[in-house]
Amino acid sequence: MRTCPFLNNIHAATKAMSLEQAMSGLPMPLHPGAARFYKEKGLTVPASLMAN
């Protein structure tokens, strides 16, 4: 499970979260900056979560 130290420093609840699960169940596309963040962390962003 990969976590994000930046987010962990902002709020303790993020320590129970993982980057791999962060996009699970999202009902709408990601903001382009959020999509770039996940890609830079080495995750694949599903096409359904990419803004058109």
MDAnalysis code that builds the backbone (N, CA, C; Angstrom):
import MDAnalysis as mda
import numpy as np

u = mda.Universe.empty(156, n_residues=52, atom_resindex=np.repeat(np.arange(52), 3), trajectory=True)
u.add_TopologyAttr("name", ["N", "CA", "C"] * 52)
u.add_TopologyAttr("resid", np.arange(1, 53))
u.add_TopologyAttr("resname", ["MET", "ARG", "THR", "CYS", "PRO", "PHE", "LEU", "ASN", "ASN", "ILE", "HIS", "ALA", "ALA", "THR", "LYS", "ALA", "MET", "SER", "LEU", "GLU", "GLN", "ALA", "MET", "SER", "GLY", "LEU", "PRO", "MET", "PRO", "LEU", "HIS", "PRO", "GLY", "ALA", "ALA", "ARG", "PHE", "TYR", "LYS", "GLU", "LYS", "GLY", "LEU", "THR", "VAL", "PRO", "ALA", "SER", "LEU", "MET", "ALA", "ASN"])
u.atoms.positions = np.array([
    [0.846, -1.179, 0.000],
    [0.000, 0.000, 0.000],
    [0.890, 1.240, 0.000],
    [0.725, 2.069, -1.024],
    [1.470, 3.317, -1.084],
    [0.632, 4.433, -0.479],
    [1.245, 5.209, 0.384],
    [0.571, 6.380, 0.933],
    [1.309, 7.610, 0.444],
    [0.721, 8.754, 0.685],
    [1.312, 10.009, 0.247],
    [1.748, 10.809, 1.470],
    [3.047, 10.938, 1.716],
    [3.520, 11.671, 2.894],
    [2.954, 13.093, 2.983],
    [2.810, 13.757, 1.861],
    [2.261, 15.122, 1.865],
    [0.870, 15.121, 2.492],
    [0.003, 14.210, 2.018],
    [-1.352, 14.148, 2.562],
    [-1.347, 13.665, 4.007],
    [-0.466, 12.732, 4.343],
    [-0.389, 12.232, 5.720],
    [-0.053, 13.344, 6.695],
    [0.716, 14.314, 6.260],
    [1.064, 15.442, 7.121],
    [-0.080, 16.424, 7.285],
    [-1.020, 16.423, 6.364],
    [-2.152, 17.348, 6.437],
    [-3.224, 16.823, 7.384],
    [-3.527, 15.530, 7.314],
    [-4.593, 14.964, 8.143],
    [-4.292, 13.505, 8.453],
    [-4.407, 13.140, 9.713],
    [-4.075, 11.786, 10.152],
    [-4.940, 10.714, 9.482],
    [-6.182, 11.053, 9.114],
    [-7.076, 10.065, 8.492],
    [-6.514, 9.533, 7.182],
    [-5.652, 10.301, 6.532],
    [-5.101, 9.850, 5.254],
    [-4.124, 8.686, 5.420],
    [-3.687, 8.413, 6.632],
    [-2.773, 7.285, 6.857],
    [-3.473, 5.949, 6.636],
    [-4.806, 5.936, 6.696],
    [-5.570, 4.709, 6.476],
    [-5.983, 4.576, 5.014],
    [-5.552, 5.488, 4.165],
    [-5.914, 5.488, 2.753],
    [-4.706, 5.088, 1.921],
    [-4.960, 4.607, 0.730],
    [-3.857, 4.316, -0.183],
    [-4.137, 4.976, -1.524],
    [-3.090, 5.284, -2.245],
    [-3.248, 5.887, -3.570],
    [-3.970, 4.938, -4.518],
    [-3.692, 3.629, -4.379],
    [-4.322, 2.658, -5.270],
    [-5.843, 2.633, -5.114],
    [-6.342, 2.951, -3.935],
    [-7.781, 2.922, -3.687],
    [-8.445, 4.286, -3.848],
    [-7.677, 5.325, -4.024],
    [-8.217, 6.685, -4.030],
    [-9.212, 6.941, -5.160],
    [-9.063, 6.270, -6.280],
    [-9.957, 6.507, -7.415],
    [-11.132, 5.529, -7.450],
    [-11.149, 4.583, -6.547],
    [-12.187, 3.556, -6.533],
    [-13.560, 4.157, -6.243],
    [-14.505, 3.908, -7.147],
    [-15.880, 4.328, -6.933],
    [-16.182, 5.794, -7.190],
    [-15.270, 6.515, -7.793],
    [-15.543, 7.933, -8.068],
    [-16.653, 8.061, -9.104],
    [-17.635, 8.926, -8.855],
    [-18.777, 9.035, -9.767],
    [-18.576, 10.009, -10.931],
    [-17.492, 10.771, -10.900],
    [-17.281, 11.763, -11.958],
    [-15.799, 11.873, -12.288],
    [-15.471, 12.466, -13.437],
    [-14.065, 12.587, -13.843],
    [-13.245, 13.408, -12.857],
    [-11.965, 13.128, -12.844],
    [-11.019, 13.852, -12.010],
    [-10.713, 15.225, -12.598],
    [-10.378, 16.152, -11.738],
    [-9.822, 17.428, -12.179],
    [-8.512, 17.092, -12.904],
    [-8.168, 17.802, -13.969],
    [-6.928, 17.489, -14.703],
    [-5.685, 17.464, -13.813],
    [-5.630, 18.330, -12.828],
    [-4.480, 18.337, -11.914],
    [-4.432, 17.090, -11.048],
    [-5.596, 16.592, -10.637],
    [-5.652, 15.364, -9.848],
    [-5.234, 14.171, -10.706],
    [-5.693, 14.136, -11.945],
    [-5.302, 13.056, -12.856],
    [-3.787, 13.056, -13.055],
    [-3.209, 14.231, -13.221],
    [-1.751, 14.341, -13.390],
    [-1.030, 13.846, -12.138],
    [-1.537, 14.198, -10.946],
    [-0.942, 13.753, -9.683],
    [-0.873, 12.230, -9.635],
    [-2.002, 11.566, -9.914],
    [-2.025, 10.105, -9.868],
    [-1.084, 9.502, -10.907],
    [-1.047, 10.072, -12.089],
    [-0.138, 9.574, -13.128],
    [1.316, 9.740, -12.703],
    [1.642, 10.887, -12.094],
    [3.013, 11.122, -11.637],
    [3.413, 10.154, -10.532],
    [2.436, 9.650, -9.793],
    [2.701, 8.677, -8.731],
    [2.761, 7.254, -9.282],
    [2.585, 7.108, -10.608],
    [2.731, 5.807, -11.246],
    [1.444, 5.010, -11.373],
    [0.311, 5.636, -11.135],
    [-0.972, 4.936, -11.252],
    [-1.573, 5.155, -12.629],
    [-2.380, 4.218, -13.048],
    [-3.113, 4.339, -14.303],
    [-4.477, 4.936, -14.002],
    [-4.798, 6.020, -14.671],
    [-6.106, 6.660, -14.501],
    [-7.035, 6.094, -15.563],
    [-8.132, 5.460, -15.152],
    [-9.071, 4.912, -16.142],
    [-9.632, 6.008, -17.045],
    [-9.887, 5.659, -18.297],
    [-10.422, 6.635, -19.252],
    [-11.719, 7.254, -18.748],
    [-12.518, 6.492, -18.012],
    [-13.788, 7.008, -17.502],
    [-13.610, 8.122, -16.476],
    [-12.390, 8.248, -15.936],
    [-12.128, 9.305, -14.940],
    [-11.362, 10.488, -15.517],
    [-11.105, 10.437, -16.819],
    [-10.406, 11.555, -17.464],
    [-11.423, 12.580, -17.935],
    [-11.179, 13.844, -17.633],
    [-12.054, 14.916, -18.093],
    [-11.887, 15.063, -19.605],
    [-12.973, 15.342, -20.295],
    [-12.913, 15.485, -21.760],
    [-12.521, 16.859, -22.161],
])
